[in-house]
Amino acid sequence: MKYLFLLILFFVYPYSFSQKDDIVDFGQNLIYENKLEEAISYYEKHLAETTNEEQKIHLFLGLAEIYKLQLNYDVANSYYVQAFTTIKSSNNIQLEFLYHVKMMEFYRKRVLFDKAVEHLDKASLILKVKQINDANMAKFYGRKAALFTEHFFKPDSTLLYAKKALQLSKKVNDKKGVFYATLEISGVYEEKKDYRKAINYLKELIEYAKENNLVQSQVDAYINYTRILIKDNQLNKALEECLNALKFAQENDLFYGEILFIDNIRNIYKKLENIPKAYEYLERRLKLTDKYYNIEHNEFLFELEEKYKLAEKENQIKINKLEIENQNKALASSKTKLYIIIGLFLITIIGILLIAYFLRKSKEDNKRLKALSKENEFLLSEANHRINNNLQLVVILILDQLKKASDTESIQLKNILTKVESISTLHKHLYKSNDINKIDVSNYLNDVKSGFFDIFKEQDIKTNFKVEAVEIPSDYAMYLGLLLTELFINSIKHAFGNQQNKKINFQLAQINDALSFNYSDNGTTTSNQDKKPKLIDKLCRQLKIDYKINTKSGFSFSFVTEISND
């Protein structure tokens, strides 16, 4: 009887058992294959037809994912809002959990880590009181691993969560989950400088993506693969793979990937000291990013104009309704009140006309202000883009001069180059930040350190680098970046001589409302030398700080200062 009941239920409600899942799975496959326009049409068609709330939620989430991949975050967000509204009305805890996981990734992708952590916490709260299915848990652990890679900077935690995601993804046959969990694992080995292991993982992932037709994922694997080849100094191999990956991105209309591969190729040519080619790819990247900003800008202006047209129609409808109401009142009134009503009617009409006038004027003023605001945003974005390219051009020109310089000139040019790259790194962080007045000093100084990676590796210098995540004013951060750069240069040039064991230690921590900066090396050539580096002294005067230098055992430099949040 039990099996007969299930069989009857299957035929009575086939939509619930199979069609719903088939529709969602087919849509996801279109996304995996990067057939995004086809996927949009498919999702919208079924969204218009379905009355099933659970399927509606999956369709909303699918559309949000498509627009997120197209970097159209406003439209993506509107679909996430619709998904969440439907979830709350259906009281489906599994889908509420999935929604928070999706939002973690949405904000992580946009480098809005505080928002991503909010949704991580909300998902974790649900997890404490409800049992979540394996498919959603696989996604949760995968996105948590990504957050620990990019925000918390804890590779061991990343590895733990990525392995959990991988195990569950294999269990539920989530191919995309398997891919991205493995991608996070490869990232841990990259962070630990085990490039050979990371490269092997990525080679396997590229083949896995090809076998399962995961087009977007294949590009993500190529981005990481080529980046690690560059870090491992396999420049010719990296160039070959980048050119293949660029062709693949162009064939599949993956605009964002195309920009990244062109940037990697430019970086490779710069390292190979092929300055004309580096400049050629810098120009290509400039054209692509111009195209991106123009599309984004024009779409905004079109949408803005449509919104104002709609608002104007709504205001006109309100005015017409008021006129009709007043006319009906006048006709229904007795003759004795006719003149009073006519007077009131005229006053109302005049009032309405005055309101309409001021509404229109206010609307036009708001329209101009919003258009100017967006124009300013666009111009600021364009200015940032130009600054970045000009800084890269300066780097390329310095590298070109390095090829012709004498040994003495070469040292001076390298010093200039590291300082320009430090400023360029700060600019990249400011461009990504929501608040241009503040910056997360941990991410910035870690990137400054990364700029010295090749030199540290070449000279066998070990580093112990611990920087707390602290938001500080951007102008203050710039001086800290230049200060750290100069300290690195001084240690590399003067500290170690021919000694075997070379170490550099750096710690930056927040103590109450103060910032504690401690730098040291174990160099022998600077021991017991009473010296005050001139440039470091100037930078400290600019920061208005009192610092201490100790050369009894190597070289140490430290200060503690209060940081204003204004």
C-alpha positions in Angstrom: 0.0 0.0 0.0 2.8 2.4 0.9 4.4 2.0 -2.6 1.1 2.3 -4.3 0.4 5.6 -2.5 3.9 6.9 -3.5 3.2 5.9 -7.1 -0.2 7.6 -7.2 1.4 10.7 -5.6 4.1 10.7 -8.2 1.6 10.8 -11.0 -0.7 13.3 -9.3 2.2 15.6 -8.5 4.9 14.9 -11.1 5.9 18.6 -11.1 7.0 18.4 -7.5 9.1 15.2 -7.9 10.8 15.6 -11.2 10.0 18.5 -13.4 10.8 21.1 -10.8 14.3 19.7 -10.2 14.8 19.1 -13.9 14.1 22.7 -14.8 16.4 24.0 -12.1 19.2 21.6 -13.1 18.8 22.4 -16.8 19.1 26.1 -16.1 22.2 25.5 -14.0 23.8 23.6 -16.8 23.2 26.5 -19.1 25.0 28.8 -16.6 27.9 26.3 -16.3 28.2 26.3 -20.1 28.2 30.2 -20.1 25.1 30.3 -22.2 23.9 33.3 -20.1 21.4 35.0 -22.5 19.8 31.6 -23.2 19.7 30.9 -19.5 18.0 34.3 -18.8 15.2 33.5 -21.4 14.8 30.0 -20.0 14.5 31.2 -16.4 12.1 34.0 -17.2 9.9 31.7 -19.2 9.5 29.2 -16.4 9.2 32.0 -13.8 6.2 33.3 -15.6 4.6 29.9 -15.8 5.3 28.3 -12.4 3.1 28.6 -9.3 5.4 26.5 -7.2 7.0 28.7 -4.5 10.2 26.6 -4.1 10.8 26.6 -7.8 10.3 30.3 -7.9 12.9 30.8 -5.3 15.4 28.7 -7.3 14.6 30.6 -10.5 15.1 34.0 -8.7 18.5 32.7 -7.3 19.4 31.4 -10.8 18.7 34.8 -12.4 20.6 36.6 -9.7 23.7 34.3 -10.3 23.5 35.0 -14.1 23.5 38.8 -13.6 26.3 38.5 -11.0 28.4 36.7 -13.5 27.7 39.5 -16.0 28.8 42.0 -13.3 25.4 43.6 -13.3 25.1 43.7 -9.5 22.0 45.9 -9.2 19.8 43.6 -11.2 21.4 40.6 -9.4 20.5 42.1 -6.0 16.9 42.8 -7.1 16.5 39.0 -7.8 18.1 38.1 -4.5 15.5 40.5 -2.8 12.6 38.7 -4.6 14.0 35.3 -3.6 14.3 36.3 0.1 10.8 37.8 0.1 9.4 34.5 -1.3 11.5 32.5 1.2 10.1 34.4 4.2 6.5 33.8 3.0 7.1 30.1 2.5 9.1 29.7 5.8 11.5 27.2 4.1 14.5 27.1 6.4 16.7 25.1 3.8 16.2 27.8 1.2 16.7 30.6 3.8 20.1 29.0 4.6 21.0 28.7 0.9 20.0 32.4 0.4 22.5 33.5 3.1 25.2 31.3 1.5 24.5 32.9 -1.9 24.7 36.4 -0.4 28.1 35.5 1.3 29.4 34.8 -2.2 27.7 37.9 -3.7 29.4 40.3 -1.3 32.7 38.4 -1.3 32.8 38.7 -5.1 32.3 42.5 -4.7 35.0 42.6 -2.0 32.4 43.8 0.6 33.7 41.4 3.3 31.8 42.9 6.2 28.5 42.2 4.5 29.7 38.7 3.5 30.6 38.0 7.2 27.1 39.2 8.2 25.5 36.5 6.0 28.0 33.9 7.2 26.9 34.6 10.8 23.2 34.4 9.8 23.8 31.0 8.1 25.8 29.8 11.1 22.9 30.7 13.4 20.5 28.6 11.4 23.0 25.8 11.4 22.9 25.8 15.3 19.2 25.1 15.5 18.3 23.3 12.2 19.8 20.3 10.3 20.8 21.4 6.8 20.9 19.0 3.8 24.2 17.9 2.3 23.9 19.9 -0.9 23.5 23.2 0.9 26.2 22.3 3.5 28.6 21.7 0.6 27.9 25.2 -0.8 28.2 26.7 2.7 31.7 25.1 3.4 32.9 26.1 -0.1 32.0 29.7 0.3 33.3 29.8 3.9 36.6 28.5 2.6 36.8 31.3 0.1 36.1 33.9 2.8 38.8 32.5 5.0 41.2 32.8 2.0 40.5 36.4 1.0 39.3 38.0 4.3 40.5 36.2 7.4 43.8 35.0 5.8 43.8 31.7 7.6 45.0 29.0 5.2 44.6 26.1 7.7 40.9 27.0 8.2 40.5 27.4 4.4 41.9 23.9 3.9 39.6 22.4 6.6 36.4 23.9 5.1 37.4 23.3 1.5 38.0 19.6 2.3 34.5 19.4 4.0 33.0 21.1 0.9 34.8 18.7 -1.4 33.6 15.6 0.5 30.0 16.7 0.5 30.1 17.9 -3.1 31.2 14.5 -4.3 28.5 12.9 -2.1 25.7 14.9 -3.8 27.4 14.9 -7.2 27.7 18.8 -7.3 30.4 19.2 -10.0 30.7 22.9 -9.6 31.1 22.4 -5.8 33.8 19.8 -6.4 35.6 22.3 -8.7 35.6 25.3 -6.4 36.4 23.3 -3.3 39.5 21.9 -5.1 40.3 25.4 -6.3 40.4 26.7 -2.7 42.7 23.8 -1.8 45.1 24.7 -4.6 45.0 28.3 -3.2 46.2 27.1 0.2 49.2 25.5 -1.4 49.9 28.7 -3.4 49.8 30.6 -0.1 52.2 28.1 1.5 54.5 28.6 -1.6 54.2 25.0 -2.6 53.7 26.0 -6.2 54.3 22.5 -7.7 51.4 21.0 -5.7 49.2 24.0 -6.5 50.0 23.7 -10.2 49.2 20.0 -10.3 45.8 20.6 -8.7 45.1 23.4 -11.2 46.1 21.2 -14.2 43.6 18.6 -13.0 40.9 21.2 -12.5 41.3 22.5 -16.1 40.8 19.0 -17.4 37.9 18.5 -15.0 36.2 21.7 -16.2 36.7 20.6 -19.8 35.2 17.2 -19.3 32.1 18.6 -17.5 31.7 21.6 -19.8 32.2 24.1 -16.9 33.2 27.1 -19.0 33.2 29.8 -16.4 35.1 27.5 -14.0 37.7 26.7 -16.7 38.5 30.4 -17.0 38.8 30.7 -13.1 41.2 27.7 -13.1 43.3 29.3 -15.9 43.5 32.6 -14.0 44.9 30.9 -11.0 47.1 28.6 -13.0 48.8 31.3 -15.0 49.2 33.5 -11.9 51.1 30.7 -10.1 53.3 30.0 -13.1 54.3 33.6 -13.0 55.0 33.4 -9.3 57.1 30.3 -9.9 59.0 32.1 -12.6 57.9 29.8 -15.3 57.4 32.8 -17.6 57.5 31.2 -21.0 55.1 28.5 -19.9 52.9 31.1 -18.3 52.9 33.2 -21.5 51.9 30.2 -23.6 49.0 29.3 -21.3 47.9 32.9 -21.0 47.6 33.3 -24.7 45.6 30.0 -25.0 43.4 31.1 -22.1 42.9 34.6 -23.6 41.7 33.0 -26.9 39.3 30.7 -24.9 37.9 33.7 -23.0 37.4 35.7 -26.2 35.7 32.7 -27.9 33.2 32.3 -25.0 32.6 36.1 -24.6 34.1 36.1 -21.0 34.9 39.8 -20.9 36.2 39.9 -17.4 38.5 36.9 -17.9 39.8 38.5 -21.1 40.9 41.6 -19.1 42.7 39.5 -16.5 44.5 37.4 -19.0 45.7 40.5 -20.9 46.9 41.9 -17.6 48.8 38.7 -16.9 50.4 38.8 -20.3 51.4 42.4 -19.8 53.0 41.4 -16.5 54.9 38.5 -18.1 56.3 40.7 -20.8 57.3 43.2 -18.2 59.2 40.5 -16.3 60.8 39.2 -19.5 61.9 42.9 -20.1 60.1 42.9 -23.4 59.0 46.6 -23.0 57.3 47.1 -26.4 55.1 44.0 -25.9 54.3 45.0 -22.3 53.2 48.5 -23.5 51.1 46.9 -26.3 49.1 44.8 -23.8 48.8 47.7 -21.5 47.1 49.6 -24.3 44.8 46.6 -25.0 43.8 46.4 -21.4 43.1 50.2 -21.4 40.7 49.8 -24.4 38.9 46.9 -22.8 38.3 48.6 -19.5 37.2 51.8 -21.4 34.6 49.6 -23.2 33.5 48.2 -19.9 33.1 51.6 -18.2 31.2 53.0 -21.2 28.7 50.1 -21.3 28.1 50.5 -17.6 27.7 54.2 -17.9 25.3 54.2 -20.8 23.1 51.5 -19.2 22.8 53.6 -16.1 21.7 56.7 -18.0 19.1 54.7 -20.0 17.7 53.2 -16.8 17.6 56.6 -15.1 15.7 58.2 -18.0 13.1 55.4 -17.9 12.7 55.8 -14.2 11.9 59.5 -14.5 9.5 58.9 -17.4 7.6 56.4 -15.2 7.6 58.8 -12.2 6.2 61.6 -14.5 3.3 59.3 -15.7 2.5 58.4 -12.1 2.3 62.0 -11.0 0.0 62.8 -14.0 -2.3 60.0 -13.0 -2.5 61.3 -9.4 -3.4 64.8 -10.7 -6.1 63.4 -13.0 -7.6 61.4 -10.2 -7.8 64.5 -8.0 -9.5 66.5 -10.8 -12.1 63.7 -11.3 -12.8 63.5 -7.6 -13.4 67.2 -7.3 -15.6 67.3 -10.4 -17.8 64.5 -9.0 -18.1 66.4 -5.7 -19.2 69.6 -7.6 -21.9 67.8 -9.6 -23.3 66.1 -6.5 -23.6 69.3 -4.5 -26.8 71.3 -4.1 -27.2 74.6 -5.9 -26.9 76.5 -2.6 -23.4 75.3 -2.2 -22.4 75.6 -5.8 -20.4 78.8 -5.6 -18.6 77.6 -2.5 -17.7 74.3 -4.2 -16.6 76.1 -7.4 -14.4 78.3 -5.3 -12.9 75.3 -3.4 -12.5 73.5 -6.7 -10.6 76.3 -8.2 -8.4 76.6 -5.1 -7.8 72.8 -5.3 -6.9 73.1 -9.0 -4.5 76.0 -8.3 -3.0 74.0 -5.4 -2.6 70.9 -7.6 -1.0 73.0 -10.4 1.4 74.5 -7.8 2.2 71.1 -6.4 2.6 69.7 -9.9 4.9 72.6 -10.8 7.1 72.1 -7.7 7.1 68.3 -8.2 8.2 68.7 -11.8 10.8 71.3 -10.8 12.0 69.1 -7.9 12.0 66.1 -10.2 14.1 67.9 -12.8 16.5 69.1 -10.1 16.8 65.6 -8.7 17.3 64.2 -12.2 20.2 66.6 -12.8 21.7 65.9 -9.4 21.5 62.2 -9.8 22.9 62.3 -13.4 25.7 64.5 -12.2 26.3 62.2 -9.2 26.6 59.2 -11.5 28.7 61.2 -14.0 31.0 62.0 -11.1 31.2 58.3 -10.1 32.0 57.4 -13.7 34.6 60.1 -14.0 36.2 59.0 -10.7 36.2 55.4 -11.8 37.7 56.5 -15.1 40.3 58.7 -13.3 41.3 55.7 -11.1 41.6 53.6 -14.2 43.8 56.2 -15.9 46.0 56.6 -12.7 46.5 52.8 -12.5 47.6 52.6 -16.2 49.9 55.6 -15.8 51.5 54.1 -12.8 52.0 50.9 -14.8 53.5 52.9 -17.6 55.9 54.5 -15.2 56.9 51.1 -14.0 57.5 49.9 -17.6 59.6 53.0 -18.4 61.7 52.5 -15.3 62.3 48.9 -16.3 63.3 50.0 -19.7 65.9 52.4 -18.2 67.2 49.6 -15.9 68.3 47.7 -19.0 70.6 50.5 -20.0 71.7 51.7 -16.5 75.1 51.2 -14.8 75.2 49.3 -11.5 75.0 52.5 -9.5 72.1 53.8 -11.5 70.4 50.4 -11.4 70.3 50.4 -7.6 68.8 53.9 -7.6 66.2 53.0 -10.2 65.2 49.8 -8.3 64.7 51.9 -5.2 62.4 54.3 -7.2 60.6 51.3 -8.8 59.7 49.7 -5.4 58.3 53.0 -4.1 56.2 53.5 -7.3 54.9 49.9 -6.9 54.0 50.6 -3.3 51.9 53.6 -4.3 50.4 51.6 -7.2 49.4 48.9 -4.7 47.7 51.5 -2.4 45.8 52.9 -5.4 44.4 49.4 -6.2 43.2 49.0 -2.7 41.6 52.4 -2.6 39.9 51.7 -5.9 38.3 48.5 -4.5 37.3 50.1 -1.2 33.8 51.5 -0.5 35.4 54.3 1.6 38.2 56.1 -0.2 39.2 57.8 3.1 40.1 54.5 4.8 41.9 51.3 3.9 42.4 47.8 5.5 46.2 48.1 6.3 46.6 44.3 6.6 45.6 43.6 2.9 47.7 46.6 1.7 50.9 45.8 3.6 50.7 42.1 2.7 50.6 43.2 -1.0 53.6 45.5 -0.4 55.5 42.5 1.0 54.4 40.4 -2.0 56.2 42.9 -4.3 59.5 41.8 -2.7 58.8 38.1 -2.9 61.2 37.4 -5.8 64.1 39.3 -4.0 63.5 37.5 -0.7 63.4 34.2 -2.5 66.5 35.0 -4.6 68.5 36.1 -1.5 67.1 33.3 0.8 65.6 35.8 3.3 63.0 34.3 5.6 60.1 36.6 6.7 57.8 36.5 9.7 55.0 38.9 8.8 52.0 39.5 11.1 49.6 42.3 10.4 46.3 42.8 12.1 43.2 43.9 10.1 42.9 47.5 11.0 41.2 50.3 9.1 43.3 53.5 9.0 43.2 56.7 6.9 44.4 56.1 3.4 47.0 58.9 3.5 48.5 57.4 6.7 48.5 54.0 5.0 50.5 55.4 2.1 53.3 56.5 4.4 53.3 53.2 6.2 53.6 51.4 2.9 56.6 53.6 1.9 58.1 53.2 5.3 57.9 49.4 5.1 59.3 49.5 1.6 62.3 51.6 2.7 62.9 49.3 5.7 62.9 46.2 3.3 65.3 48.0 1.0 67.7 48.9 3.8 67.8 45.4 5.1 68.3 43.9 1.7 71.1 46.3 0.9 73.0 46.7 4.2 72.0 44.2 6.8 73.1 40.7 5.9 76.4 40.7 4.0 77.4 37.0 3.4 75.6 35.5 6.4 73.6 32.4 5.9 70.7 32.8 8.3 68.7 35.9 7.1 65.5 36.9 8.8 63.1 39.8 8.7 60.3 40.2 11.2 57.4 42.6 11.0 54.4 43.0 13.3 51.6 45.6 13.2 49.0 45.5 15.9 46.2 47.6 17.3 46.4 48.2 21.0 43.3 50.0 22.2 43.3 53.1 20.1 47.0 53.0 19.2 48.9 51.3 16.4 52.1 49.4 17.3 54.7 49.0 14.5 57.7 46.7 15.0 60.3 45.8 12.3 63.5 44.0 12.8 66.2 42.0 11.0 69.0 39.8 12.3 71.7 41.4 10.1 75.2 41.4 11.4 76.6 44.3 9.3 74.4 46.9 11.0 74.9 45.7 14.6 76.2 48.4 17.0 76.0 51.0 14.3 74.5 54.3 15.5 72.7 55.4 12.3 69.5 57.1 11.5 68.3 56.4 7.9 67.5 59.8 6.3 64.4 58.8 4.3 62.9 56.8 7.2 63.4 59.8 9.4 61.6 62.0 6.9 58.7 59.6 6.6 58.4 59.5 10.4 58.4 63.2 10.6 55.6 63.3 8.0 53.7 60.8 10.2 54.5 62.9 13.3 55.7 60.0 15.3 58.6 59.3 17.7 60.4 56.1 16.8 63.1 53.9 18.3 66.0 52.3 16.6 68.1 49.6 18.2 71.2 48.1 16.6 72.6 46.0 19.5 71.5 42.8 17.8 70.8 43.3 14.1 68.5 46.2 13.4 65.1 47.0 15.0 62.7 49.9 14.4 59.5 50.5 16.3 56.9 53.1 17.2 53.5 53.3 18.8 51.1 56.0 17.7 47.4 56.9 18.0 45.4 56.8 14.8 42.6 59.3 14.2 39.4 57.8 12.7 38.3 61.2 11.2 
